[in-house]
Amino acid sequence: LKIPAGFIDEELHRLRIYKQIASTRNEAEVDNLYRDLEDRFGELPLPVRNLLEYARLRILGRARGVMSIERTAQGIDIKFHETARIDPERIVELVGAGNGVAFAPPATLRLQSAPSRAGLFSSIENILREIA
């Protein structure tokens, strides 16, 4: 995930944008940054949109006690901290719905990989929203 040099030529400017993205603390800040970047530079290329969506997942995950999100051979593992505030009944519902979500003890939700990165981000975001 990176900002293409062809999109923002000046390296120092790209570094400032990376810092802004990394500093976002809530979804509203991500949305505002998205709009600001579009206003300044026009349509955002896919790598920049992916970087912003990654920031959104980081924010959602942190709020739900996610320790890590990793791509594995089995799919995507969302690992929760032992003190994560998630509803166990909601986890059971998600796993039982047959949407490619499984629980792997001690505290991991595993979902099948989506065909595209955009689909992947969307799938992870949906899971994080559903467990709240």
Salt bridges, closest charged atoms under 4 A:
GLU27 OE1 - ARG56 NH1 3.22
GLU27 OE1 - ARG129 NH2 2.33
GLU29 OE2 - ARG25 NH2 3.06
ASP31 OD1 - ARG56 NH2 2.77
GLU53 OE1 - ARG56 NE 3.15
GLU70 OE1 - LYS79 NZ 3.53
ASP77 OD1 - ARG110 NE 2.60
GLU93 OE1 - ARG90 NH1 2.45
GLU125 OE2 - ARG129 NH2 2.89
GLU130 OE1 - ARG90 NH2 2.89
